[in-house]
Amino acid sequence: MSTAEPAPLAWFKSSYSGNEGGACLEVAVTPDRVHIRDSKAPTRAQLTFRPSEWAAFVRHASEC
């Protein structure tokens, strides 16, 4: 059993996000998960999805 700490996530915002402090999401991608958090509250709870779930969400959102 490994007691090593997991590597920190590399968070990023969309290139469409400005620096005006608006409502933005940050995303961190690992091979088996996509992590989402509120950029204004990064220490609060995150959402985590499997890549296929995230892809389905993005596909649906782009159709709206």
C-alpha positions as CSV (number, residue, x, y, z in Angstrom):
1,M,0.0,0.0,0.0
2,S,1.4,3.4,-1.0
3,T,1.3,6.3,1.4
4,A,2.5,8.8,-1.2
5,E,0.4,12.0,-1.6
6,P,-1.3,12.3,-5.0
7,A,0.2,14.8,-7.4
8,P,-1.4,18.2,-7.2
9,L,-4.0,18.9,-9.9
10,A,-3.1,21.4,-12.6
11,W,-6.1,23.7,-12.8
12,F,-6.9,26.0,-15.8
13,K,-9.7,28.3,-16.9
14,S,-11.0,28.7,-20.5
15,S,-9.1,31.0,-22.7
16,Y,-12.5,32.8,-23.1
17,S,-12.4,33.7,-19.4
18,G,-11.3,37.2,-18.7
19,N,-9.6,38.6,-15.6
20,E,-12.6,40.7,-14.5
21,G,-13.4,38.3,-11.7
22,G,-16.6,36.9,-13.2
23,A,-18.1,33.6,-12.6
24,C,-15.7,31.0,-13.9
25,L,-15.0,27.4,-13.6
26,E,-11.6,25.8,-13.4
27,V,-10.9,22.4,-14.8
28,A,-8.2,19.9,-14.0
29,V,-7.8,16.7,-16.2
30,T,-6.3,13.4,-15.2
31,P,-6.3,10.2,-17.2
32,D,-9.4,8.9,-15.5
33,R,-11.2,12.0,-14.1
34,V,-12.2,15.6,-15.0
35,H,-12.3,17.8,-11.9
36,I,-14.4,21.0,-11.9
37,R,-14.3,23.8,-9.3
38,D,-15.5,27.4,-8.8
39,S,-12.5,29.7,-9.5
40,K,-13.7,32.2,-6.8
41,A,-13.9,29.4,-4.1
42,P,-11.1,27.0,-5.0
43,T,-11.0,25.4,-1.5
44,R,-14.6,24.4,-1.5
45,A,-16.1,21.2,-2.9
46,Q,-15.3,20.1,-6.4
47,L,-17.2,18.0,-9.0
48,T,-15.5,15.0,-10.5
49,F,-16.6,13.2,-13.7
50,R,-15.4,10.4,-15.8
51,P,-14.1,11.7,-19.2
52,S,-17.0,10.1,-21.0
53,E,-19.5,11.9,-18.7
54,W,-17.8,15.3,-19.2
55,A,-17.6,14.8,-23.0
56,A,-21.4,14.1,-23.0
57,F,-22.1,17.2,-21.0
58,V,-19.9,19.4,-23.2
59,R,-21.5,17.9,-26.4
60,H,-25.0,18.7,-25.0
61,A,-24.0,22.2,-23.9
62,S,-22.6,23.0,-27.3
63,E,-25.9,22.0,-28.9
64,C,-27.9,24.5,-26.8
